[in-house]
Amino acid sequence: MFIQFFNHTIKIQLKGEEMPIENKNRSAAEDASLAAAEESRQTEWTSKSLMREMFLGNFDVSLCYPFPEQDPADAKIGDEYCAKVEEWCKKEIDGEEIDRTETIPAHVWRGMKRLNLLAIKIPKEYGGLGMSQQNYMRILSGIAKHCGSVAATLSAHQSIGVPQPIKLAGTKEQKEKWLPKFAEGWVSAFGLTEESAGSDPATMKTTATEQEDGSWLLNGEKLWCTNSIVADVIVVMAVSGKKTSKSGREFSEISAFILEMDTPGVDLLHRCEFMGIKAIENGLIRFTDARVPAENLIGGRGNGLKLALSTLNDGRLSIPAISADGAKEALEFSTRWAKTRSQWGRTIGKHEPGADKLSKIASSAYAMSALSDYCAALSGQGKDIRLEAASAKKWNTEELWTVADIALQLRGGRGYEKGSSLEVRGENPFPYERALRDSRINRIVEGTTDVMNLFVARECLDFHLSNAAPLFSSKTPIGEKLATVFKCATIYAPWTLGLFAPSFTKSFSQFHPKLRPWLRKVDGYSKKLAFQTFKNMVLLGPKLETRQLFMGRTVDITVDLSTMALSASRVQTEIDRSGSEENLETVLYFLRATSLRVEQTFRALSDSKNCDAAARKLATSLLEKSELLPNPDTSHLTGYEPADREYGKDLTSGKIHRRKREIERNFKLPSGMSDEAVEAQEEGAAK
Ligand SMILES: Cc1cc2nc3c(=O)[nH]c(=O)nc-3n(C[C@H](O)[C@H](O)[C@H](O)COP(=O)(O)OP(=O)(O)OC[C@H]3O[C@@H](n4cnc5c(N)ncnc54)[C@H](O)[C@@H]3O)c2cc1C
């Protein structure tokens, strides 16, 4: 959701407040946004990162081989719970009906509570399931296969909603007060985005004003807050004052508050409607002197943004996991379809374009899963996952979009037809059109792809910036500049020499002979990438900051190379453990295809082989000629009547038995059961 070019872990002491490179061409607004971003950034690396090393020309295979697997005891807990949840999904979740009525029905909310799905990662001592990050991701992915809206609801509630920031930075009292409520069926949300503050939180306008008794008054509006329409409680980010960086830049101080949604002065203005995940309860909220008690400030004054971003380190892992499982599903069905459907005398999988599509789906699904599982394992080991998690979010969501589009195309007209319509005609109702619509949002929320590129690029460049930044600042005294030049010479001379060490000397002897040449290629590409980036950094200096397409391509190469390494490592680990070469061909295809893509991206790094300058020129003239849009206006919105409000705890506890929209839109209960039958079944299951 929002800014992702910074990150932070609460446990870590933040050092700097300075922007790495001074740039006189920045506007004051750009300066303020960057100051807020840098201030919230985690400055220290607590463990080595595969991707960071890859970017710096050091492909360290020990960081991914043997491929880290889930602890078997933990996996068993996950297997058992996933089976239980799958049984519930099959019986009670009708994804097509939920999509048609744009409503998660009351019986599904009750099921969420019965299975304790609103408290998956909450420790058992507070009534939660106490699941690991890996099992949490597995449970959400299992639900997403049935319904994207239910999965998004659960994810917004606990990947970023109130439970996670409280777990990370809440006091003992806050944990004791709030965490048990989620096991009792309370629903939460996360409010950061505003009309003016999308990817850039520095433009946030919602204010929190401290009162004499220590409480706070909230004023402002929050946009697109998932779950807010039914939430009992939300975490709100608001401007609580001003901060000044060491270099004198002023920016907003942002704090995080727990707000109960029935507080006077909290109005739901509008339930937003979207192209996919149509049943999420996402809204526009207004605060008018909404009072928050002093004890509801989380993580201390001014730490709101850092908290939001640390929440996202793990929070961001759900979407890549859901995407990877979505691709696996698409593969399974597409393969059966390509084998069954025959046109022009051949099954469509045997026509060359069909074979190409199947191979693309299969290899992407394998690599997405390798990347997502790798991140989950690192998270379980408490490693620094900021780069890998952000890259997985970006890479898996982009790949899933491509996979969903290819799979729909392979299915032809049936891919475009709704699952429910296919079912009426007696055909297999695999819902490609819904999957495509639902998956589109993943490239936007929790950091858009472009913003993920900025974040990953910033983290990758950290080595260079922390060594050479003083050289780019006009305020650096000459003595310090000379000292920096000397320091850089001692660091960069051996580093640059290392980049010319030939890759063929690396044997990768622990790998299958067919994998070794590809790993040598990864090594060579990694060195080439490091050199090209360094060269451009020196040539462009502060201008590099605006060359986002160039930096985006270096990020693309880094992530592609890392997925090549991870896929090779995973398949080799499978061979080591079971002797099975079942996935070797898939991985070899992936290595070949991705290596071709990497070469293309390398070519486009050169300005003579890309259109970047032409794009800047054309966009400038288009922007000059066009008119501004009118300012958005919400003043006509007055909000829901209290009688129209539904609260999560009432839905999950059964106090609201049927939702208004269920009745209005004639929601059909799965398998034609009556309300009473569903209730009786629920009671039986609860016993
Ligand atoms: C269905 C849905 C659910 C959501 N749920 C939540 C929620 O629960 N809580 C919450 O707080 N928010 C939520 N959001 C908001 C979501 O996180 C934002 O949409 C997202 O952060 C992007 O902000 P924006 O839409 O304002 O786009 P903008 O930031 O205006 O971006 C528009 C375009 O410009 C690009 N762009 C922006 N900045 C840069 C840059 N510096 N360099 C290059 N390109 C740039 C973006 O990549 C994008 O393509 C939700 C949104 C949707 C649609």
The ligand as a MOL file (V3000), in Angstrom:
LIG
                    3D

  0  0  0     0  0            999 V3000
M  V30 BEGIN CTAB
M  V30 COUNTS 53 58 0 0 0
M  V30 BEGIN ATOM
M  V30 1 C -8.1580 -2.5440 -3.6920 0
M  V30 2 C -7.2430 -1.6620 -2.9190 0
M  V30 3 C -6.9740 -1.9400 -1.5930 0
M  V30 4 C -6.1650 -1.0770 -0.8460 0
M  V30 5 N -5.9900 -1.2990 0.4960 0
M  V30 6 C -5.3400 -0.3700 1.2480 0
M  V30 7 C -5.3280 -0.4610 2.6730 0
M  V30 8 O -5.8800 -1.3970 3.2590 0
M  V30 9 N -4.7110 0.5280 3.3800 0
M  V30 10 C -4.0820 1.5720 2.7650 0
M  V30 11 O -3.5190 2.4120 3.4650 0
M  V30 12 N -4.0620 1.6790 1.4090 0
M  V30 13 C -4.7050 0.7500 0.6470 0
M  V30 14 N -4.7390 0.8760 -0.7270 0
M  V30 15 C -3.9890 1.9340 -1.3700 0
M  V30 16 C -2.8050 1.4150 -2.1810 0
M  V30 17 O -1.8070 1.0150 -1.3250 0
M  V30 18 C -2.3620 2.5180 -3.1300 0
M  V30 19 O -3.2400 2.4510 -4.2260 0
M  V30 20 C -0.9360 2.4020 -3.5770 0
M  V30 21 O -0.0840 2.6860 -2.5380 0
M  V30 22 C -0.5980 3.3470 -4.7050 0
M  V30 23 O -1.0220 4.6500 -4.4150 0
M  V30 24 P -1.9250 5.4330 -5.4860 0
M  V30 25 O -2.9670 4.5090 -5.9620 0
M  V30 26 O -2.3300 6.7140 -4.9100 0
M  V30 27 O -0.9610 5.6560 -6.7090 0
M  V30 28 P 0.1140 6.8190 -6.9030 0
M  V30 29 O 1.0950 6.8000 -5.7850 0
M  V30 30 O -0.5480 8.0880 -7.2340 0
M  V30 31 O 0.8380 6.2550 -8.1850 0
M  V30 32 C 0.2760 6.3540 -9.5010 0
M  V30 33 C 1.3030 5.7960 -10.4660 0
M  V30 34 O 2.5100 6.5410 -10.3680 0
M  V30 35 C 3.6020 5.6960 -10.0780 0
M  V30 36 N 4.5250 6.3590 -9.1460 0
M  V30 37 C 4.2550 6.9010 -7.9490 0
M  V30 38 N 5.3600 7.3950 -7.3890 0
M  V30 39 C 6.3630 7.1590 -8.2560 0
M  V30 40 C 7.7550 7.4300 -8.2420 0
M  V30 41 N 8.3600 8.0540 -7.2200 0
M  V30 42 N 8.4840 7.0330 -9.2930 0
M  V30 43 C 7.9080 6.3760 -10.3200 0
M  V30 44 N 6.6160 6.0970 -10.4100 0
M  V30 45 C 5.8420 6.4890 -9.3770 0
M  V30 46 C 3.0010 4.4560 -9.4480 0
M  V30 47 O 3.8190 3.3140 -9.6460 0
M  V30 48 C 1.6880 4.3450 -10.1950 0
M  V30 49 O 1.8730 3.6570 -11.3860 0
M  V30 50 C -5.5680 0.0350 -1.4710 0
M  V30 51 C -5.8170 0.2850 -2.8300 0
M  V30 52 C -6.6600 -0.5200 -3.5380 0
M  V30 53 C -6.9480 -0.1670 -4.9680 0
M  V30 END ATOM
M  V30 BEGIN BOND
M  V30 1 1 1 2
M  V30 2 1 2 3
M  V30 3 2 2 52
M  V30 4 2 3 4
M  V30 5 1 4 5
M  V30 6 1 4 50
M  V30 7 2 5 6
M  V30 8 1 6 7
M  V30 9 1 6 13
M  V30 10 2 7 8
M  V30 11 1 7 9
M  V30 12 1 9 10
M  V30 13 2 10 11
M  V30 14 1 10 12
M  V30 15 2 12 13
M  V30 16 1 13 14
M  V30 17 1 14 15
M  V30 18 1 14 50
M  V30 19 1 15 16
M  V30 20 1 16 17
M  V30 21 1 16 18
M  V30 22 1 18 19
M  V30 23 1 18 20
M  V30 24 1 20 21
M  V30 25 1 20 22
M  V30 26 1 22 23
M  V30 27 1 23 24
M  V30 28 2 24 25
M  V30 29 1 24 26
M  V30 30 1 24 27
M  V30 31 1 27 28
M  V30 32 2 28 29
M  V30 33 1 28 30
M  V30 34 1 28 31
M  V30 35 1 31 32
M  V30 36 1 32 33
M  V30 37 1 33 34
M  V30 38 1 33 48
M  V30 39 1 34 35
M  V30 40 1 35 36
M  V30 41 1 35 46
M  V30 42 1 36 37
M  V30 43 1 36 45
M  V30 44 2 37 38
M  V30 45 1 38 39
M  V30 46 1 39 40
M  V30 47 2 39 45
M  V30 48 1 40 41
M  V30 49 2 40 42
M  V30 50 1 42 43
M  V30 51 2 43 44
M  V30 52 1 44 45
M  V30 53 1 46 47
M  V30 54 1 46 48
M  V30 55 1 48 49
M  V30 56 2 50 51
M  V30 57 1 51 52
M  V30 58 1 52 53
M  V30 END BOND
M  V30 END CTAB
M  END
